[in-house]
């Protein structure tokens, strides 16, 4: 399976921005995704991006978050703007279909009010 490494998390005040990165160990031609898991909640899809560049966002992050991918660098990004405390959680990168999905180790995002 492809190895995924996330980075870019941290502590930010409400209204601030962060940019997450996820580097894959090899070229990924399938859909890549960002998920997040808040304390005490189930993991949820934040955004995904297909190999053709098509994107999908959770309603809660629309117009605030932007997912992108650089196939040359085997990297996807998540630009997060106008962050709120509700965005706090561990953000995970994922690649591949549900039946053969690779996951990163996660990066913590904490938004203070």
C-alpha positions in Angstrom: 0.0 0.0 0.0 1.0 3.6 -0.6 2.4 5.4 2.4 1.0 8.8 3.3 2.5 11.5 5.5 0.6 14.5 6.6 2.0 17.8 7.9 0.9 21.4 8.5 -1.3 21.0 11.5 -1.1 23.2 14.5 -2.8 25.7 16.9 -4.5 28.7 15.3 -7.0 31.3 16.5 -10.5 31.4 15.1 -10.6 33.1 11.8 -7.1 32.0 11.0 -5.7 29.8 8.2 -3.7 26.6 7.9 -2.4 24.6 5.0 -2.2 20.9 5.3 0.0 18.7 3.0 0.0 15.0 2.4 2.9 13.4 0.5 2.4 9.9 -1.0 5.3 7.5 -1.3 4.3 6.8 -4.9 2.1 8.1 -7.7 -1.5 7.9 -6.8 -4.0 7.9 -9.7 -7.1 7.4 -7.7 -9.1 9.7 -5.6 -7.4 11.2 -2.6 -9.2 12.6 0.4 -9.0 14.5 3.6 -10.9 13.3 6.6 -11.1 14.6 10.1 -12.0 13.2 13.5 -13.1 15.5 16.3 -12.9 14.3 20.0 -15.7 12.0 20.7 -17.0 12.0 17.1 -16.7 9.7 14.1 -14.3 10.4 11.3 -15.9 12.4 8.6 -15.0 13.3 5.0 -13.8 16.9 4.6 -12.9 16.9 0.9 -11.7 14.7 -1.9 -10.2 15.2 -5.3 -10.3 12.8 -8.2 -7.5 12.1 -10.6 -9.2 14.3 -13.2 -9.3 17.2 -10.7 -12.9 16.9 -9.8 -13.5 18.0 -6.2 -16.1 17.3 -3.5 -16.5 19.1 -0.2 -18.4 18.6 3.0 -21.1 21.3 3.4 -19.5 22.5 6.6 -16.3 23.5 4.8 -17.6 24.8 1.5 -16.2 28.2 0.5 -13.7 28.0 3.4 -11.5 25.0 2.5 -9.8 24.2 -0.8 -8.3 20.8 -1.8 -5.7 20.6 -4.5 -3.2 18.0 -5.8 0.2 18.1 -7.4 0.6 14.8 -9.3 4.3 15.6 -10.0 5.0 15.9 -6.3 2.6 13.1 -5.3 1.1 15.6 -2.9 -2.4 16.9 -2.0 -3.1 20.0 0.0 -5.9 21.4 2.1 -6.0 25.1 2.4 -8.2 26.0 5.4 -9.4 29.5 5.8 -11.8 31.2 8.3 -11.2 28.4 10.8 -13.6 27.9 13.7 -13.3 25.8 16.9 -15.6 23.3 15.2 -12.8 22.5 12.8 -10.7 21.2 15.6 -9.6 17.6 15.2 -7.1 15.2 13.7 -6.9 15.5 10.0 -6.1 12.3 8.0 -5.1 11.9 4.4 -6.5 8.9 2.5 -5.9 7.4 -0.9 -7.8 4.8 -2.9 -11.2 3.2 -2.9 -12.9 2.1 0.3 -12.0 -1.5 -0.1 -8.3 -0.7 -0.4 -7.7 2.6 1.3 -4.4 3.8 2.6 -4.3 6.2 5.6 -1.8 8.7 6.9 -1.0 9.0 10.6 -2.9 12.2 11.0 -2.1 15.8 11.9 -3.7 17.7 14.8 -5.5 20.9 14.1 -6.6 23.0 17.1 -8.6 26.2 16.7 -9.0 28.4 19.7 -11.9 30.8 20.2 
